[in-house]
Amino acid sequence: MSLSLSADQPAAPDDADDGVWLECIECGETFAPFDDIRYTCDECDGLLEVRYDELPTFDDFEGQGVWRYAAALPFDSGVSIQEGATPLYEVPSLEEDIGVEALRIKHEGMNPTGSFKDRGMTVGVRVAKELGVDRLACASTGNTSAALAAYGSRGGMETLVLLPAGKVAAGKIAQASLHGARILEVDGNFDACLDIVQELAGQGEAYLLNSLNPFRLEGQKTIGLEILEGFLADYDTVPDRIVLPVGNAGNTSALYKAFRELVQAGELAEDDVPKLTGVQAEGAAPMVEAIENGADEVTRWEEVETRATAIRIGNPVNAPKALPGIRETGGTAVAVSDEEITEAQRDVASEGIGVEPASAASIAGLRKLRREGIVDDDERVACLTTGHLLKDPDAAAAAGADPEPVPNDLEGVLASLASEGSSER
Ligand code: F0G
């Protein structure tokens, strides 16, 4: 199986360009990377992966941010707004409360547009330039659209985004709008938007930059590389487990690919690969269902609902890459309720870290798995928080306390302070 942790490094086919090519994960067909536009395999419609004839070692990484990892990417530089190099926060109270040996939060909300999507876009928009396209498009629950709009405008390209009407957080629409995207609100959920935008891209209307695009996942690999380097620096070992929210399962696939490449390069022992642990909201948990049932494929959920709108997704397109990632690393997947997500959002906030609901799902999932004894107390864990609190100000306000109206005088303010206060949540 090409996605096995112990797969050998493949030899470059004739259609490789400077040691880079695309390969179908299902049938193994290979393609030149930049000659034509394609998102899936011409032969069997399987997902594509970017392959390299030379894989880097840790010593090859230099500089800061996503492009520190240029040796693991198809280009040396991209359309950049200084993405990556996000904090790997210590959270001592949460660590003790949840009860693990070490807990760190990799806060991807600290990227330029406030989510991990920037890492994929800096590479994806660079590829779009290589291909000579002038219009970029995506379907989005919000963050992808914000990142696409920002990186597209930075790269001098038109951007088109399809969003599920009424289900995208305010901050994300504001970003897509201000960065100049043409925003189409579809009367349907994210999966419906993706179906349509795939058709548009297939007809040549625009270049697709959803995570179906294998180049985006190359940029997102750098999350995994940063976490590993951070743990090696602080604990002299890689984390036992990485817990992350799952929507389309792009990050799960990307992190797995990063680790597979390190194993192939002899930089990481197979047994040391962190256990990839995915978390979904109960109302949108097709990956969890597949893992629990031991299924090889995910069954699409037509109806999805959760307060964590970023992961309100019923058809995780990267499942064929992510399911082997979870299984081969000895990880698992778990669903959490909206209440558990909000509780986790408050827990993280109490450490001074502001994350949007989908991001808090990783903490909620870790807590649940720890409670169930699936995560041990001697584990060193990294939780990925994927987006910033300000992305979804309504959810943050609803999770926090209400402001208290007071009169315009000192006595009135003192009287209010002396009263109970509103810790209403
Ligand atoms: N967390 C946040 C904040 C997200 O925005 C997303 C995906 C995910 C997690 C899930 O990541 O797809 O790699 O499993 N958001 C996409 C979007 C769908 O359109 O912004 P995944």
Boltz pocket constraint, residues with backbone or C-beta under 6 A from the ligand:
constraints:
  - pocket:
      binder: B
      contacts: [[A, 115], [A, 117], [A, 139], [A, 140], [A, 141], [A, 142], [A, 143], [A, 144], [A, 145], [A, 211], [A, 245], [A, 246], [A, 247], [A, 248], [A, 249], [A, 250], [A, 251], [A, 252], [A, 310], [A, 311], [A, 356], [A, 358], [A, 359], [A, 386], [A, 387]]
      max_distance: 6.0
